[in-house]
Amino acid sequence: ERQLNPTDQETLGSWTLEYSKLKARLEVLQRNQRHYAGEDLESLSMKELQNLEHQLDSAVKHIRSRKNQLMHESISELQKKDKALQEQNN
């Protein structure tokens, strides 16, 4: 078996550190996802719950805004088609 030279050991250490950082980040993201789904809320403080509620309220506002935009676009398109069909019938 070949021996690791210093640069190989440094690279291995770098990858190990990167792996640890990514694993920790994944755990945070998974925990946040559970919180957004309303799960595992028992460990959260009042301030954390209020922050989560604010984030969810903000997300709902953005979702409703996008939905309303799409609905208005759809209504406008249907009105154009209706007008074209009425003109065609005349």
QUIMO-V864377 format. One record per residue. N is the residue number from 1. RES is the residue in one small letter. BURIAL is b if it has 9 or more other C-alpha atoms within 8 Angstrom, else e. Layout:
<<N	RES	BURIAL> <N	RES	BURIAL>>
//
This chain:
<<1	e	e> <2	r	e> <3	q	e> <4	l	e> <5	n	e> <6	p	e> <7	t	e> <8	d	e> <9	q	b> <10	e	e> <11	t	e> <12	l	e> <13	g	e> <14	s	e> <15	w	e> <16	t	e> <17	l	e> <18	e	e> <19	y	e> <20	s	e> <21	k	e> <22	l	e> <23	k	e> <24	a	e> <25	r	e> <26	l	e> <27	e	e> <28	v	e> <29	l	e> <30	q	e> <31	r	e> <32	n	e> <33	q	e> <34	r	b> <35	h	b> <36	y	b> <37	a	e> <38	g	e> <39	e	e> <40	d	e> <41	l	e> <42	e	e> <43	s	e> <44	l	e> <45	s	e> <46	m	e> <47	k	e> <48	e	e> <49	l	b> <50	q	e> <51	n	e> <52	l	b> <53	e	e> <54	h	e> <55	q	e> <56	l	b> <57	d	e> <58	s	e> <59	a	e> <60	v	e> <61	k	e> <62	h	e> <63	i	e> <64	r	e> <65	s	e> <66	r	e> <67	k	e> <68	n	e> <69	q	e> <70	l	e> <71	m	e> <72	h	e> <73	e	e> <74	s	e> <75	i	e> <76	s	e> <77	e	e> <78	l	e> <79	q	e> <80	k	e> <81	k	e> <82	d	e> <83	k	e> <84	a	e> <85	l	e> <86	q	e> <87	e	e> <88	q	e> <89	n	e> <90	n	e>>
//
